[in-house]
Amino acid sequence: MAMNPSLSFMFLSLCTLFSATSVSSSTSISYSHHCAWMVPESTPTTPSTTTFPYLMPVLVKYTGGNRILNNTNNSSESEKYFKFLPGQNIFETNTSGVYKIEASLIFRSLGPYFHVNPTRRNSLEFTFDGFWSQYSGKLCMVGSASWHPNGGNLINLDAVLKLNYPMNLTIFNSLITGKLESLASPNDFEPVSLLEFGSSSYYQYSSSNYQYSLVTGKFDSDCHGGIDIPKNQSLGLHHGSLCYTMNSRGNDVFNLEYLNECSSLKNCTPLGKDDNDELPSQMTLNAIQCSEEQHKVQYVIKFGSGYQYLALDPNTVLVGEGSWDEKKNKLCIVACRFLNSTDSLENARVGDCSIRLSLWYPAFWTIRNKASVLGQIWTNKTVNESGYFNRITFRSRDISMAVVPGLRYEYTVTEKVRKLCPFNNSVIKKGNRYPKWNSNDLAFHMLVGDSTGNHPWGYATPSFFDDQNYMLDPFSTPTSMNDMTEVEGNSTHHGPLNITYAISPYQKSSATSVIFNSTLDISAEGLYDEETGRVCMVGCRRLSTGESMDCELLLKFQFPPVNAREEGKIMGSIESTREETDPLHFKHLEMTGWVYYREEGKRSVQRLDWEIMMVLISNTLACVFVGLQIFYVKRNPQVLPFASHFMLVILTLGHMVTLVLNFEALFLGNRKRNNVWLGSQGWLEVNEVIVRAVTMVAFLLQLRLLQLAFSARLGDENRKGIWVAEKKALFVSTTLYVSGLLLALFLNRRNLISYGGLILDGFLLPQILLNIFHSSKENALSHPFYIGTTCVRLLPHVYDLYRAHNFARVHLDGAYLFANPNMDFYSLIWDVVISCGGVLFAVFIYLQQRFGGRCILGRKFREVEMYERVPVITSER
């Protein structure tokens, strides 16, 4: 007996559901069995707005799990870390203070230690469900991860995660400890110990949960033993600006400077080592918490190159608290080590808070001392105690790091510059204008070349103009281009003006390491003459991590005129004034710089305004002239068959290609990048919509004209001669176009779109050939159509001649709205040749339509035309 189809479907569904439930039950992990003793399982009720965790991890470390993580003793601590990421959905439960959460635990490594799949190399991710107690701070979760061992099948790793969060937060109990354990029997992996150092306000300035316990706010008691700096040599912070200043630069990097007798780590490093390893050259300060009311900051301090996010290496990382002293304008930091964190992490703690740091903001700069922040590191231990080290000084690596108001510059070598570079003999060229001393046109990119052929890139930034601090306020930024012109016009300074520069390379080169040997490579001071655009400076370069400097450098720059029509280049040199026998002497270095003036930007904006107007005018005229031709053929339908179809196809394709390229630019976002640069996105968008609409109208009108001409010729069976002439014209035109294309490719003209623009410029060529082969005298084209369309095609070339004379060749990131060089051939020669050729073709059409198709040829060809028109008398007649 056959089973009812509906009953069969129900039975199959129940079997499938039962099988899925069985599988799910067999693979699920019992939370109560593994975690009930830690956090009781509770029933979720409603979504919660409680933030978890309230302690954000700043530093993390794990040990164990060698099988799945390949956590060997040779693995670098700075290359291993994990992330515990709670999900967005947190639910309250029927137990007060207990919340149900979902989370992921991701182990990652910078090295080739382990991987799950090719798309997530060096990563292993667990997903968990569990409960967290707000009152005890304990978290317990169960879950699993998919692990693919080398050369094996995919394995499911069931595990339980247990974490303990501290309640009352201080620097000593900000550690989150926990363990990841396998639930398989036998275990898939050995237990993984987890350690996190957290901050209760990682994404904000202050926190009411954290209590500062290391610093009291009294500099003498907290930082006893430091070298006192007179208050007038350091800058104070404005009220309420402490946290902003400490957090404004993120991870601040400092260069460490040791005493001369420090050749190894013995008694020289705060890292607690005593072997022959290399001394760290850099230190990173990362403010993770700040209290504006208490004037206190919490820091993570890392020694070594760079700051590795999250990785906790107890051999290179310290944590501490700092307090700002308004009376001495200094920040005092008490720093501690991580102890008992080598093997099992359960007993890890923060201790040995014997390290002291103080930092301040210098009140003035000189050519030899140009650092935004200075400081020192020492210990309150005695020489005979373990962990003692000699005093270390440090300075900010970036001169723009947290520059505070009040910084001034003391010029010390300007008289030396006047002797090396006499400005009295400078030749002033009439009509040339150079950047004003108070404009931002004096910063530029540079390329330095030496005799070995190396060309490292660098950047030259002015830091001070006389008494004006560029680092703090890089010129008062006007609100518009007109305001900039007005400000510069009222800021005329006669004679050379004091100026300072910082010159830094983008990358180091061994061949030029003689001069580029640190991030702040050259600090220069000298004079700038805005009447001649000439800069002459004496420069200093740091020779090592110590305080020794070479200040026998001479730098000369020559800025191009602001009103130059051609692309301006800055020419200059860097040379050593030492004797050639001096070990510090280096050969003459040539420098080439590129600058984009604001006045040039203003001219470019004016150019774009012109081009918007020209595009609208030319496209509108194209619509008008095509429309007039349509009206003309409506009144004179007998002339339609004599219009060249190939010519009309060329014009139609020209409008179509323009539309396609415009829409391509729209989807690729090129338009948006230019608009952002110009700050006129809305204006350009509106005009681009209008341009596309007008271009679409021109395309449709041209397509309509082609359809009318094609229909007229098909409807007249007596027009076989015109079809033969059209084929001949097509053959000759195609031959000429292909030959021109091959010639263009031979001359490295690889842009096919530009060659297509050249074909459009000579759109009348197929009509001229058709008239010749058919000996036509019909007025197939109206005067407004072929003369007007010729003018529209030649207008970009006439404008390009005007643009070359009135605007600089340097353009805004390739922004061309009219006469785009990528769409046609534009140069002085091409503009003249194409314009003359277009006018000549229009004259040919005029003569052909008045005197006959072959009137432009020699007398011999005209006689052949007349002979062909003589009627033939047959014998029958």
HUDAPE-V295356 format. One line per field, one symbol per residue. phi: phi as a letter, one per 20 degrees, with the letter a starting at -180 (. if undefined). psi: psi as a letter, one per 30 degrees, with the letter a starting at -180 (. if undefined). burial: + if it has 9 or more other ideal C-beta (glycine too) atoms within 8 Angstrom, else -. A space follows every 50 residues. Layout:
BEGIN
phi->???
psi->???
burial->???
END
This chain:
BEGIN
phi->.feggfffffffffffffffffffffdfdffffdcgfecffcefdcgdef ecefdefdccbbcnmffedleefeffffdcbccddfffecdfcfdfndce cdbccdecbedeebbebfecfmbccddccaccefeemeccbcabbecdff mcefdedebcdccdefeeecfedeeddabdcfdecfffbfgdedbcddce bfdbfcbeeedfcedendffefdfoeefdgffeceedffndfffffdfdm eedceeceffeedbfflcceenebcdffffdccddcfdabcffelccdcd dcdpencegmfddfeccccacccedffdlcddcddceedlcedfefefbe aledecccbbdgfbdcfecccfccabcbceeefeefnfbffcdbcfedfe flfdfofccdeccfffffffcfefefeeefneccgffddeeeebebcdcd fenecfebcdcfdcdldeeffecfmfffebfffffffffedecenfcfbc cddcefbecffdffddcbfefcdcbaccdfecmdccbddcceebfeefcd dddcdcccffffefeefecedabcbeeffffffefcfgdecccccdffff fffffffffgfgfffffffffffffffffffffffcffegfeefffffff fffffffffffffffffenffffffffemcffffffffffffffffffff fffffffffffffffdfedfffffffffffffffffffffffffffemee effffffffffdfegffffffffelecfefdffffffffffffeggffff ffffedcfffcflmeceblffedaecagfffffffffffffffgfgfffd dofdfeeffgffffffffeffeeefff
psi->kkkkeeeeeeeeeeeeeeeeeeeeefflkjeeeffefejkklkkdlkkgk kklfjkkeklkllaheeffhilffkkefgkllkjjklfjkkllfkkgkkk lklkjkklkfliellelffhkhkkkkklkakkkfefgkkklkallkkjlk gllkkkjklkkkkjkldjklffhgkjlakkkkgljlkfllkjkkkkjlkf hfglelkffkkkfekffjeeeehkflkkkkefglklklkggeeeefffgb jkkkkkjllefjfafjgfkgfglhaglkkkflkkkjjfkkjeefhkkklk kkkajljjkekjjfffklklklkkjfefhlkkkkkllklhgeckgegklk aihgkkkklljkflllffjikeklalkllglleflkgkllkklllkekfg jhklkfklkjkfgeeeeeeeijffgkkjkkfkklklfglggfkllljkka ffgkikklkkkkekjcgkjeeeiikjjlfleeeeeeeefghkkklkkkkk lkkklelkkefgffeigleiekjkkbkkjfffgkkklklkkkfafafklj ghkkkkkjklkegkflkkkkkalklkgllffkffkllkkkkklkkjleee eeeeeeeeeeeeeeeeeeeeeeeeeeeeeeeefefifffefgkkeeeeee eeeeeeeeeeeeeeeeefgeeeeeeeefgheeeeeeeeeeeeeeeeeeee eeeeeeeeeeeeeefjfgheeeeeeeeeeeeeeeeeeeeeeeeeeeggif jeeeeeeeeeehffeeeeeeeeffhkgkiekleeefeeeeeeefeeeeee eeefffklfkljhgjkfkhkfffljjleeeeeeeeeeeeeeeeeeeeefe flfgffaleeeeeeeeeffkkkjlee.
burial->-------+--+-----------------+-+--+++--+--+-------- -++-++++++++++++-++++---+-++++++++-++--++++----+++ +-+++++++---++++---+++++++++++++++--++++++++++++-- ----++++++++++++--+++--++++++++++----+++++++++++++ ++--+++--+-+-++-+-+--++--+--+----++-+---+++++++--- -+++++++---+-++--+++++------++-+++++++++++--++++++ +++----+-+++++-++++++++++--++++++++++++-+---+--+++ --+-+++++++++++++--++++++++++-------++++-++++++++- ++++--+++---++--++-++-+--+-----+-++++++-++++++++++ ---+-++++++++++---+++------+--+-++++++--+-----++++ +++++---+--++-+++--+++++++++++-++++++++++++-----++ +-++++++++++-++--+-+-+++-+-------++---+++++++-++++ ++++++++-+++-+++++++++++++++++-++-----++++++++++++ ++-++++++-+++-++----+-+++-++--+--++-++-+++-++++++- ++++++-+++-++-----+--+++++-+++-++--++--++--++---+- --+++++++++++++++++++++++++--+++-+++++++++++++++++ +-++--++--++--++-++----+++---++--++-+++-++-++++++- -++++-----++-++------------
END
